[in-house]
Amino acid sequence: MMAKAARAAAAWRTYREVTKPGSPGLMTRARAIPRMVGAAMRGRYPGLGKGKLALMGMGVVYIISPIDAIPDFLTLIGVADDFGVFLWLMAALLGESGRFVEHERGVIQARLEEG
């Protein structure tokens, strides 16, 4: 029960962050994800460590993998674990991509001020 509440709270925090005035919007964050992953892998974005990136990758693999920790034939429980991983992954990606967009904006601003 506590895990469900924690996932719901994380989803709510992500929703509030995405809809906050002045914050990067949902589509801006979604389009930034591939750039963020590439920058993190090249070491150009210090906000996302390789460990967290690996956890996100494992989350994607878990969701698309036919092998589950809790089999889907246990209908309610089997689907709930996949959905929980999905919620965590989306909250983590959207939250981090928002910070990445702010990072990019800061880098661009610094370059403009130099030139």
N, C-alpha and C positions, 0 to 999 in steps of 0.2 A: 504494500500500500504506500509506503514511504517513497519507493522508487517512482511510482506513478505520479505522486504529488511533486516530486523533484523535477520530473520531465515536464509536467504541466507548468510549473513555475519557470523553468528555463524557456519554454515556448512563449510564455507571456512576456518575459523580460526581452526576448528577441523581438517580439511584436512591438513592444513599447519603444525599443531602440530604433527599429526600422522606421517607425511612424513619427519619431520625434522631429519637430521642426528644425531644419538646418542640417539634419543627419542625412547621409547618403541614402537614397531610396532603394527599394527592393531590387529593381532591375539594374541599377548602378552596381549594387553589391554582387548580384549574380554574374554580371559581365566581368567583374573584377576578379572572380575566383581563379580562372586560368592564369591571369597575370600574377596573382598572388602566389599561387603554387610554383610557377616558374621562378619568380623572384626569390622565394624562400629556398628553393632547391639550389639556386646559384649563389645564395648567401647575401643577396641584396636587400632582403627584408628581415631585419632582426626580430620582428614581432612574432614570427611563427617559426618555432624551432623544429628541427627535423624529427624530434620525438613526437610532438603533437601532430605534425604532418603525417607521420607513420600511423598514428592512431586513427586519424581521419581516413587514411587509405585502407586500414583494416576494417573500418566501419563500412566503407563502400563495398569491399569484398564480402563482408558478412551479409550485407543486404542482398547482393546479387547472387551469392553462392546458394546452390541447392542444398547444401549441408548446413543445418542449424543446430545450435545448442539445445533448443527446444523445438522438436519437430512440428511442422505446420498442421499435421493431422490432429494434433491436440488443439483444435480450432482456436479457441479464445486465447489461450496462453501462447501457443505457437506463433500466432500473428502479432500478439502484443509485444513479444520481445523484438521482432523485426521493426515494428512501429516505434518502439522505444529507442532503438539504435538510430532509426531514421530521424526522429525528433532531435536527438542529441547531435547528430551529424549536421542537420540543417541549422540548428542554433549555433553550433560552433563555426560553421562555414560563413553564415551570414554575419555573425558578430565579428569574426576576424576579418572578413572582407571589408566591413565598414571601417575598421581600424586601418586596413591597408589603403583604402581610398583616401583617408585622411593623411596617411603617410605620404602617398603619392602627391597629394595637393601641397604638402609641406615641402617636398623635394622640388616641385615645380616652382613654388614661391621663392625658395632659396636661390634657385638658378636665375630667376627673373631679377632678384635683388642684386645678384653678383654682376649681371650683365648690364 
